[in-house]
Amino acid sequence: MRLRSFAESTLLTIGIIIVIGLLVGQVLGQPVMLGFVTSESMEPSLGAGDGFVAVPVVLAGDIQEGDVVTYEAAELDGGGMTTHRVVGETDEGYITKGDANPFTDQDAGEPPVTETRVVGHALQIGDTVVRIPYLGTVVMGVQAGADTFQSSVASVFGLKGGLQQTQIGGAFVALGLFFIGLALLVGGEPKGSRDIHRSTNRSNVIRVWVVAGAVLAVLVVTASAAMAVPAGTQEYGVMSSETPGEDPLMIEAGGSSTVEHTVRNDGFIPVIVFFQPGESVAVSPNRVWVSGGESADISVSLSVPEEEGYHTRLLQENRYLVLLPPAIIAVLHSIHPLAVMLTINVLISGVGLGLILLVFGTGNIRFRSVDNIPLGVRIRRKVQKWL
């Protein structure tokens, strides 16, 4: 492969990864690979509209004073994602503050930030955030134009309210991803190209490795989201009191209470869910199998100290698609949750790649062969031949 062609492919791949990150971030409502700020509260580290590289919590490690984190605010600016610096820690959680603000978020009424509310870390070199100028400005501009466009279209079709802004932003990013992929897959023959390259550059030819990469990316992202999005940490706010009521979260001082936690599987593939109780929490059972479209209940025991007051109890949930024997999943889970997800994604990628190569082979794919037989007919004939 020529150096220029390799460089173009590399840049295009990076571009697609960035677009996928923005798309998944729009769908999940939190930064994935990339994020941006919309206010001046983090100046001079991050100006309004600047972007940053978002490091997932599982990769960033423990939160330290000086880290810039994105967390789910409960009160600040009406709630939502906030990116501020950690400036202290208390028994209830972390103290956060915008670099440009004269007061902390907690002085403004935001509760201390618990680890369960942190969704990502901004990549830093020392105390300096790696800044991507104008990334947020571009994304917000696209979203604003998309919102105006969808409102006009909605009024034409008589739709009330239209779609949410995040849906529209995600839809336009997905549309951009589609056209980028289309240009890569079926791009026309460059002007003046030599005959030796025509077979791979004609508009009716698709490179099989590109098809494989696109399909595997969709499979891996979907599988990872199916495991990561429904999982996470369940937070229980309990009150230790000398006069508890009927509420199971109002517990007699020094005692305990049991509540039910329901695990649902809205997909088609069975999942196995492991529970890791926090301090003063016990669960039974500590893992459950949930078939597709089903749900399961576990018992969660919450204990409180003798002192009266409000306490937080945490229950970590890890969810995996049952594409491996449960015993193997259990062993990998004991090593690290990421070990299970990585192994499952490698399995999905291997099986998917094998099926793609089995159907299409290792050569280029044509919409129509030289004898003018459509691709769909040729695939059907090949399947019939196997059967």
C-alpha positions, 0 to 999 in steps of 0.5 A: 500500500502506498504511503499516501493511501495508508495515511488517508486510510488512517486519517479516515479511520480516526475520523470514523472513530471520532464520529462513532464516539460523538454518536454513542455519547449523544445516545448515552447522554455522556461523553464517550471518547470526546466531550465538550463544555458549554460555559466559561466556568473552566477557563482558562483550562477549557473555554466555552465550546472547547472539547476534551478527551474523555477517559472512562472511569474504569481506565482512569483509576482512583479520583485524585484532587486536581482531576477534572471530571464529568459528573451527573449534577443533582442541583447545579444548573438544573442538573445534567452533565458538569465538567469541573475540577476536584478540589477536595474530599469529604466523607460524603463525596468529592468537592468540585469547582470550576477553575473560573468560579470563586466558589465550589459547586457545593457552596452553590447547593450541589451535594458532594459528588459520589464516585457513582455520579462520575462518568468520565475524566478529562485527559490531563498532562499534569494539571493541564487538560488536553484541550480540543479547540472549538469541538463543542462549538461545531457540535452545538452548531450542528445540533442547533441547525438540526433542531431548526430543520427538524422543527420545520419538517415536524410542522410539515408532517403535523408532528407535535414537539418533534424529536429531542435535541439529543436524538436529532444530534445523534441522527445527524452524526449518524448520517455523517457517519453513513456518508463517510462510510459510503464514500470509503466503500463505493468511492468512484475511480480517481481521475487519471488513475492507472489501469492496474488500480481500476478493479479496486476503485470502480464504483461497483466494488466494495473492499471486503476488509472495509465491510468486515471492519464496519460490521464488526465495529457495529457488533462490538459497540452494540455488545459493549453497550448491551453489557455496560449501559444497563449495569453500573452502581445502584445507590441507596440512601438510608436513614438511621433513626430511633423511630423508623417508619414503614419505609424500608430505607428508614432503618432503626439505628444499629439495625438492618433492612432488606429491599428487593432489587430487580434485574431486567434483560430487555434483549434477546441474549441471556445475561449473567449479572454479578453483584459486588456489595459495598460497605454495610451491604449484603446480597442474596444471591450474588449472581443471577442468570436472566433470560432474554425478555425476563427479569430476576429479583435479589435481596439486598440487606442494608445496615446502618450504624448506631448514630442517627443520620443519613447514609449512602449504601452502594451495590455494584452490578456487572452484566455480561452476555452469555456467549461463553460458559458461565464458569469461564465468565466467572473466572474472567470476572474474578480477574477483572470485569474488562477481561470478560468484556474483552473476551466476549468482544474478541469472540464476537469479532472472530465469529463475525469475521469468519462468517463474513469471509465465508460468505464473501471470501477475501477478495473485493465485493462487486454489486454486479459481477462481469456477467451482470448477476446481482450480488444478492442472487450470488449470495443466495446461490452460495447459501443454497450450494452449502445447504 
